[in-house]
């Protein structure tokens, strides 16, 4: 069992500091002797059409400081060169006015540090000047070139000031009490363990393929990891999608969960890609369908909002689906097996609150319906079926309004983020610190934050340096773990054998209580 490093020690690497911070620019700005420092945007280096003004097309925007503000139309950049005397975490923020569109709309802006994109940031229209934080960034000693409005930005925004400050890192000290007040003793014990390692270690995880994939070899990914690292992941990801009213068949998932927990001593997590009939309008409740006639994507004939109305066919179908699910969860509960349960995942999809960007049917009616749908599932499982062996995980994103998809503290134990390469981020082996800290902040540091799905596993040293203590990582199955396109075997070995990463053999024997 590896030595547990206390959170206080691990945070020394990323703790903020008060030190000299020199602003270098072509125009004259006095050197700052301590943080924070606030710089007028008009005093920065401007490029690609960014201009200093006091009005836009004859419209005044009062409330700015200094001689004016920087107007960025369809293009424009604000650049600062910063001398950083010491490695550490910093915050970059701005006072700005995203004036285009309606209040609540947002526009994408790009931030780069030393020529490397830090991701896309959706700055909302607040109807006036507003403070906006781009997040926390790890800067090494030396010169850092910071550019706001890099290629890909949508522009049409006003910038008044830019502020640099020490990053105020969260405590990551979480109440171990499950959101389900009637949670089983094993579930309570598991959550207590999770909160004890959160903030100082990262649990390793891996998703298995569901159904009959890999020609029925559900161990392919796990054997690969063991071959490359000599270790197995602490967490195994499952999916309960094959237990459904349409084409449901026994693929052994429930038994594999029990074996992983009871025989291997591991931790189990599961999503629920619950399918609906592709043509729900002509579907007769209770009929069986071939899986090719089913989908979990939004359809024109299935209205997610109708799931909240007991008089509808959608509600009746959902109850059938929950009944099939509950039968499996009760088997786990009877076996004293807790489960990290991640239903209705990735609901938001692309940036939206009205369902227009949803990838799955459960998000297609928007954030308000989704939250009620989550609560309906929670109350049905806990109150109707008496299921209390679940630690509830909800997926969130980090767009301007993503927090509107959060069901509430009383219904959630863990917030998950699914990290894949592509818009709006190209993470590679970075710690995805901005995403982590955004989700920590969105839940007021009350919930653990996990990387519930990913392609490339972050370099553990980046996680340590930047304090992005994801509860666990969990690559998707197949090429996402077995191809060096995503995970280099050498780095995979380094990660799995790091003293900061917990593997299956390092889980305590009493993780589910003294009787486990």
Protein Blocks (a to p, Z undefined) as FASTA:
>chain_A
ZZdddfklmmmmmpccddddddddfbdcdddfbdcddddfklmcceehiacdfbeehiac
ehiehjbdcddffbccdddddddfbgcddddddddddfehjehiacdddddeehiaebjc
ddddehiacdddebjcdddeddddddehiahiagjiadfbdcdddddddfkiacfbdfbl
kbcfklmmmmmmmmmmgopaccddddddehjehhhpaklmmmmmmmmnopacfbdcddfk
lgcfklgccehlmmmmmmmmmmnopacdddddddddfblmlpcghiacdfklgcfbdcfk
lcfklmmpmkbmklmmmmmmmmmmmmmmmmmmmnopacdddehihklmpadfeopmpcbf
klmnojklmmmmmmmmmmmmmmmnopakbccdddddfbfklmmmpgbjklcfbdcdddde
djfbdfkjanhlmmmmmmmmmnoopaccddfbcfbdcdfklmmmnopacfbacddehjll
mpmklmcfklmmmmmmpckbccfklpcfklnojkZZ
